Amino acid sequence: MNGKNSSSSPKVLFVLKKRDVSWGDNVYGKGFSSGLLNSASFVCNMLKNEGIGSKLVEVVDNNCIDKEVTLFKPTHVIIEAYWVLPEKFEVLTKLNPKVIWIIRNHSEIPFLANEGIAMEWSRRYANYKNVYVSCNNLRCMDSFNTFIPKHKNVYLPNFYPVTGKNSNLDIFFEFLKFRKCSNNPLHIACPGAIRPLKNHLLQAIAALKVGEELNRKMYFHINGSRLEMNGSNILKNLRALFDNNPLGELVEEPWANHEDFKKRLQGMDAVMQVSYSETFNIVGADAVDVGVPLISSSELQWSNKMYQADFNDVNDIAEKLKRAILVPYSASYARRLLKNHVKNVPNIWMDVLLTT
């Protein structure tokens, strides 16, 4: 960092790669959101609220970046995820010598290991003047310090706009909901892309165990149309698990835009995100925002520890899920934890923007 922009107001351009990939009946390139797009949008809007000029664009490939930079004239360009060829910065930095470029990684090392270019590209990015690499998690940033220069490694965490209203009556209303619906079927959601380290199969087994113990038919809701990194094998196993299973049924929900997705979550009894690797987890934050109990692993560092389960222990996962169903759940406390986690994010982003 060199402080070159400390005397001027930053102007930030977020650049994502447009993905015209069909996920069931929905196509991301036609306006349906992804976790990456939602993440960038939340930060972009946060910066606007802080008085910072900010814009988000989607481009077909890295040859379209310079056009967007010329139009918006930013001080900083945030490239969301690893999709720009490192050698492209040979051209971009010469065309825009005053622009700061930051490639933002959204994955922890265990998941990033599935990307064969991760280590090579990170090092090559950092070799260019005014090009930085960023992590959205301090633990991951510490790992990056072992293979790229520390001064080229910056921390830019996720932001989440908590909109749900808190109430001291949350616990009371959740108790009434349980008493009224205790004989109804269970609707458990495990949303998000189906891919390694998301742990869908073990969570489904835990949910079946809970349904059996409570003598309630269990419906396990997933996004069956969004498969990544051999996710088809995971989906195949999920379908086989529920095939002619008297304890529950698999519900494959189509992909949806963010607002519609949050409305769907409101009909769930609980949301499960007991993942092996996470840096933030937006769908978990969505559950908290709409007041639905969230069962997670400790990877979701902002989540309620009472509902964090061991991702390898099916009985612990089942126990935490059962707790969420039987014990009155405080949505206001869960929102407070999430708000506390993101409260300093605007300041962290401003510090980076003003000192690079």
C-alpha positions as CSV (number, residue, x, y, z in Angstrom):
1,M,0.0,0.0,0.0
2,N,1.3,3.4,-0.9
3,G,-1.4,5.9,0.2
4,K,-1.5,7.5,-3.2
5,N,-5.3,7.9,-3.0
6,S,-5.5,9.1,0.6
7,S,-6.2,12.7,-0.5
8,S,-8.9,11.9,-3.0
9,S,-12.3,10.2,-2.8
10,P,-12.2,6.6,-4.0
11,K,-14.4,5.5,-6.9
12,V,-15.0,1.7,-7.1
13,L,-15.9,-0.5,-10.0
14,F,-16.9,-4.1,-9.2
15,V,-16.4,-6.4,-12.2
16,L,-18.0,-9.9,-12.4
17,K,-17.9,-12.4,-15.3
18,K,-21.3,-12.9,-16.8
19,R,-22.4,-16.5,-16.7
20,D,-25.0,-17.5,-19.3
21,V,-25.3,-20.9,-17.7
22,S,-28.7,-22.5,-17.3
23,W,-29.6,-23.7,-13.8
24,G,-32.8,-25.5,-14.3
25,D,-35.4,-23.1,-15.6
26,N,-33.4,-20.1,-14.7
27,V,-30.4,-18.5,-16.4
28,Y,-27.9,-16.4,-14.4
29,G,-27.1,-14.2,-17.3
30,K,-30.7,-13.2,-17.6
31,G,-30.9,-11.7,-14.2
32,F,-30.9,-14.5,-11.7
33,S,-28.5,-14.0,-8.8
34,S,-25.6,-16.0,-7.5
35,G,-23.9,-15.8,-4.2
36,L,-21.0,-14.0,-5.8
37,L,-23.3,-11.4,-7.4
38,N,-25.2,-10.9,-4.2
39,S,-21.9,-10.5,-2.3
40,A,-20.6,-7.9,-4.6
41,S,-24.0,-6.1,-4.7
42,F,-24.1,-5.8,-0.9
43,V,-20.7,-4.3,-0.7
44,C,-21.3,-2.0,-3.7
45,N,-24.5,-0.7,-2.1
46,M,-22.8,-0.3,1.3
47,L,-20.1,1.9,-0.3
48,K,-22.8,4.0,-1.9
49,N,-24.4,4.5,1.5
50,E,-21.0,5.6,2.7
51,G,-20.9,8.3,0.0
52,I,-18.4,6.4,-2.2
53,G,-19.0,6.3,-6.0
54,S,-19.5,2.6,-6.8
55,K,-20.8,0.6,-9.7
56,L,-21.2,-3.1,-10.4
57,V,-20.9,-4.5,-14.0
58,E,-20.9,-8.0,-15.5
59,V,-18.8,-8.6,-18.6
60,V,-18.5,-11.4,-21.1
61,D,-14.7,-11.9,-20.7
62,N,-11.6,-10.0,-19.7
63,N,-11.4,-8.2,-23.0
64,C,-14.4,-6.1,-22.0
65,I,-12.9,-4.8,-18.8
66,D,-11.0,-1.8,-20.2
67,K,-14.2,-0.4,-21.8
68,E,-16.0,-0.4,-18.4
69,V,-13.0,1.2,-16.7
70,T,-12.9,4.0,-19.4
71,L,-16.6,4.7,-19.0
72,F,-16.7,4.8,-15.2
73,K,-13.1,6.1,-14.5
74,P,-12.7,4.4,-11.1
75,T,-9.8,4.7,-8.7
76,H,-10.2,1.0,-7.8
77,V,-11.4,-2.0,-9.7
78,I,-12.5,-5.1,-7.8
79,I,-12.3,-8.3,-9.8
80,E,-14.7,-10.7,-8.1
81,A,-13.1,-14.2,-8.1
82,Y,-10.4,-15.8,-10.3
83,W,-11.4,-15.5,-13.9
84,V,-9.1,-12.8,-15.4
85,L,-5.9,-14.2,-17.0
86,P,-2.9,-12.8,-15.1
87,E,-1.2,-11.7,-18.3
88,K,-4.2,-9.4,-19.0
89,F,-2.9,-7.1,-16.4
90,E,0.2,-6.5,-18.6
91,V,-2.3,-4.6,-20.8
92,L,-4.7,-3.2,-18.3
93,T,-2.1,-1.6,-16.0
94,K,-0.5,0.2,-18.9
95,L,-3.8,1.4,-20.2
96,N,-4.9,2.5,-16.7
97,P,-1.6,3.3,-14.8
98,K,-3.4,5.1,-11.9
99,V,-6.0,2.4,-11.2
100,I,-5.7,0.0,-8.3
101,W,-6.7,-3.5,-9.2
102,I,-7.8,-6.0,-6.5
103,I,-8.7,-9.6,-7.3
104,R,-11.0,-10.8,-4.5
105,N,-10.9,-14.4,-3.4
106,H,-14.1,-15.8,-1.8
107,S,-12.8,-19.3,-0.8
108,E,-10.9,-20.8,2.0
109,I,-7.8,-22.8,1.1
110,P,-9.5,-26.3,1.3
111,F,-12.0,-25.3,-1.3
112,L,-9.6,-23.2,-3.3
113,A,-7.5,-26.3,-3.6
114,N,-10.0,-27.6,-6.2
115,E,-9.0,-24.7,-8.5
116,G,-5.8,-25.8,-10.2
117,I,-4.8,-22.2,-11.1
118,A,-5.2,-20.7,-7.6
119,M,-1.6,-20.7,-6.4
120,E,-0.1,-19.8,-9.7
121,W,-2.5,-17.0,-10.6
122,S,-2.3,-15.5,-7.1
123,R,1.5,-15.2,-7.4
124,R,1.3,-13.8,-10.9
125,Y,-1.3,-11.3,-10.0
126,A,0.8,-9.9,-7.2
127,N,3.8,-9.4,-9.5
128,Y,2.1,-6.6,-11.3
129,K,2.3,-3.0,-10.1
130,N,-0.9,-1.7,-8.6
131,V,-2.4,-5.2,-8.6
132,Y,-3.4,-6.8,-5.2
133,V,-5.0,-10.0,-4.0
134,S,-7.7,-9.9,-1.4
135,C,-9.4,-12.5,0.9
136,N,-12.7,-12.0,2.7
137,N,-11.6,-13.9,5.8
138,L,-8.7,-13.1,8.1
139,R,-7.8,-16.8,8.5
140,C,-7.5,-17.2,4.7
141,M,-5.6,-14.0,4.4
142,D,-3.0,-15.4,6.9
143,S,-2.6,-18.4,4.7
144,F,-2.1,-16.2,1.6
145,N,0.8,-14.5,3.4
146,T,2.9,-17.6,2.9
147,F,2.9,-17.4,-0.9
148,I,2.4,-13.8,-1.9
149,P,4.0,-10.6,-0.5
150,K,2.2,-9.3,2.6
151,H,2.0,-5.8,1.1
152,K,0.1,-7.2,-1.9
153,N,-2.4,-9.1,0.3
154,V,-5.4,-7.1,1.6
155,Y,-8.4,-7.9,3.7
156,L,-11.8,-7.0,2.2
157,P,-14.6,-8.8,4.2
158,N,-18.2,-9.5,3.1
159,F,-21.0,-7.2,4.1
160,Y,-24.6,-8.2,4.7
161,P,-27.5,-5.7,5.0
162,V,-29.6,-7.1,7.8
163,T,-33.1,-5.9,7.2
164,G,-35.2,-8.2,9.5
165,K,-36.8,-6.4,12.4
166,N,-35.9,-7.4,15.9
167,S,-38.4,-7.9,18.6
168,N,-38.3,-8.9,22.3
169,L,-41.3,-11.1,21.5
170,D,-39.4,-13.3,19.0
171,I,-39.0,-16.2,21.5
172,F,-42.6,-16.1,22.5
173,F,-43.8,-16.1,18.9
174,E,-41.5,-19.0,18.0
175,F,-42.8,-21.0,20.9
176,L,-46.4,-20.4,19.7
177,K,-45.4,-21.5,16.2
178,F,-44.0,-24.7,17.6
179,R,-47.0,-25.5,19.7
180,K,-49.3,-24.8,16.7
181,C,-47.3,-26.8,14.1
182,S,-45.8,-29.6,16.1
183,N,-47.8,-32.3,14.2
184,N,-47.1,-30.8,10.8
185,P,-44.4,-32.1,8.3
186,L,-40.9,-30.7,8.7
187,H,-39.5,-28.5,6.0
188,I,-35.7,-28.4,6.2
189,A,-33.7,-26.4,3.7
190,C,-30.1,-27.0,2.7
191,P,-29.8,-24.4,-0.1
192,G,-26.9,-23.3,-2.3
193,A,-24.8,-24.9,-5.0
194,I,-24.3,-28.6,-4.7
195,R,-20.5,-29.1,-4.6
196,P,-17.8,-30.6,-2.5
197,L,-17.3,-29.6,1.1
198,K,-21.0,-28.4,1.4
199,N,-21.8,-31.6,3.2
200,H,-25.3,-32.1,1.8
201,L,-25.5,-35.8,2.2
202,L,-24.7,-36.0,5.9
203,Q,-27.0,-33.2,6.7
204,A,-29.8,-34.9,4.8
205,I,-29.2,-38.1,6.9
206,A,-29.3,-36.0,10.1
207,A,-32.6,-34.4,9.0
208,L,-34.1,-37.8,8.4
209,K,-33.1,-39.0,11.8
210,V,-34.8,-35.9,13.4
211,G,-38.0,-36.5,11.4
212,E,-38.1,-40.1,12.6
213,E,-37.5,-39.2,16.2
214,L,-40.2,-36.5,16.1
215,N,-42.5,-38.7,14.1
216,R,-42.9,-36.0,11.5
217,K,-42.6,-36.4,7.7
218,M,-39.5,-34.5,6.6
219,Y,-39.1,-32.6,3.3
220,F,-35.5,-31.8,2.5
221,H,-35.2,-28.8,0.2
222,I,-32.2,-28.3,-2.0
223,N,-31.2,-26.4,-5.2
224,G,-30.9,-29.5,-7.4
225,S,-30.3,-27.4,-10.6
226,R,-27.0,-25.8,-9.4
227,L,-24.2,-28.3,-9.6
228,E,-20.5,-27.5,-9.4
229,M,-17.2,-29.5,-9.3
230,N,-18.7,-33.0,-9.7
231,G,-21.8,-32.0,-7.8
232,S,-23.8,-34.4,-9.9
233,N,-22.4,-37.3,-7.8
234,I,-23.6,-35.7,-4.6
235,L,-27.1,-35.1,-6.2
236,K,-27.2,-38.7,-7.3
237,N,-26.5,-39.9,-3.8
238,L,-29.2,-37.5,-2.3
239,R,-31.8,-38.9,-4.8
240,A,-30.9,-42.4,-3.9
241,L,-31.1,-41.7,-0.1
242,F,-34.7,-40.4,-0.5
243,D,-35.8,-43.0,-3.1
244,N,-38.8,-44.8,-1.6
245,N,-37.7,-43.6,1.9
246,P,-40.8,-43.5,4.2
247,L,-39.0,-41.0,6.5
248,G,-38.8,-38.1,4.0
249,E,-38.8,-36.7,0.6
250,L,-36.3,-34.7,-1.4
251,V,-37.5,-31.4,-2.8
252,E,-35.4,-30.0,-5.7
253,E,-36.1,-26.2,-5.8
254,P,-35.3,-24.2,-8.9
255,W,-32.8,-21.4,-8.6
256,A,-34.3,-18.0,-7.7
257,N,-33.4,-14.4,-7.4
258,H,-32.4,-13.1,-4.0
259,E,-35.8,-11.7,-2.8
260,D,-37.8,-14.7,-4.0
261,F,-35.3,-17.0,-2.3
262,K,-35.7,-15.2,1.0
263,K,-39.5,-15.5,0.7
264,R,-39.1,-19.3,0.2
265,L,-36.9,-19.6,3.3
266,Q,-39.7,-18.1,5.4
267,G,-41.7,-21.3,4.8
268,M,-38.9,-23.5,6.3
269,D,-38.7,-24.9,9.8
270,A,-34.9,-24.6,9.7
271,V,-32.0,-24.0,7.4
272,M,-28.9,-26.2,7.5
273,Q,-25.4,-25.0,6.5
274,V,-23.1,-27.5,8.3
275,S,-20.3,-27.0,5.8
276,Y,-16.7,-28.1,5.9
277,S,-15.4,-24.8,4.5
278,E,-16.8,-21.3,4.5
279,T,-15.6,-17.8,4.5
280,F,-19.0,-16.1,5.1
281,N,-22.1,-18.0,3.7
282,I,-24.8,-15.6,2.4
283,V,-27.6,-18.2,2.4
284,G,-27.1,-18.7,6.1
285,A,-27.3,-14.9,6.6
286,D,-30.5,-14.9,4.6
287,A,-32.0,-17.5,7.0
288,V,-31.0,-15.3,10.0
289,D,-32.4,-12.2,8.3
290,V,-35.8,-13.8,7.8
291,G,-35.9,-15.3,11.3
292,V,-35.6,-19.0,10.4
293,P,-33.4,-21.1,12.7
294,L,-29.9,-21.7,11.2
295,I,-27.9,-24.9,12.0
296,S,-24.3,-24.4,10.9
297,S,-20.7,-25.5,11.5
298,S,-18.2,-23.4,13.3
299,E,-17.0,-22.3,9.8
300,L,-19.8,-19.7,10.0
301,Q,-17.9,-17.6,12.5
302,W,-20.8,-15.2,13.1
303,S,-23.5,-17.8,13.8
304,N,-25.0,-18.8,17.1
305,K,-22.7,-21.3,18.8
306,M,-25.7,-23.1,20.4
307,Y,-26.6,-24.2,16.8
308,Q,-23.2,-25.0,15.5
309,A,-22.6,-28.7,14.9
310,D,-19.6,-31.0,14.2
311,F,-19.7,-31.4,10.4
312,N,-18.5,-35.1,10.7
313,D,-21.0,-36.1,13.5
314,V,-24.4,-37.0,12.2
315,N,-25.8,-37.3,15.7
316,D,-24.5,-33.9,16.7
317,I,-26.0,-32.3,13.6
318,A,-29.3,-34.1,14.3
319,E,-29.2,-32.9,18.0
320,K,-28.6,-29.2,16.9
321,L,-31.4,-29.5,14.3
322,K,-33.8,-30.9,16.9
323,R,-32.8,-28.1,19.3
324,A,-33.8,-25.6,16.7
325,I,-37.1,-27.2,16.2
326,L,-38.0,-27.9,19.8
327,V,-36.4,-25.0,21.7
328,P,-37.8,-21.5,21.2
329,Y,-35.4,-19.7,18.8
330,S,-34.4,-16.0,19.2
331,A,-34.2,-14.5,15.8
332,S,-33.3,-11.2,17.3
333,Y,-30.2,-12.6,18.9
334,A,-29.1,-14.3,15.7
335,R,-29.5,-11.0,13.8
336,R,-27.6,-9.2,16.5
337,L,-24.6,-11.6,16.1
338,L,-24.7,-11.1,12.3
339,K,-24.9,-7.3,12.7
340,N,-22.0,-7.3,15.1
341,H,-19.9,-9.3,12.7
342,V,-20.4,-6.8,9.8
343,K,-20.5,-3.6,11.8
344,N,-16.9,-2.7,11.1
345,V,-16.9,-3.8,7.4
346,P,-17.5,-0.2,6.1
347,N,-14.5,1.1,8.0
348,I,-12.2,-1.8,6.8
349,W,-13.1,-1.2,3.2
350,M,-12.6,2.6,3.5
351,D,-9.2,2.0,5.1
352,V,-8.1,-0.1,2.2
353,L,-9.5,2.2,-0.5
354,L,-7.8,5.2,1.1
355,T,-4.4,3.6,1.6
356,T,-3.9,1.8,-1.7
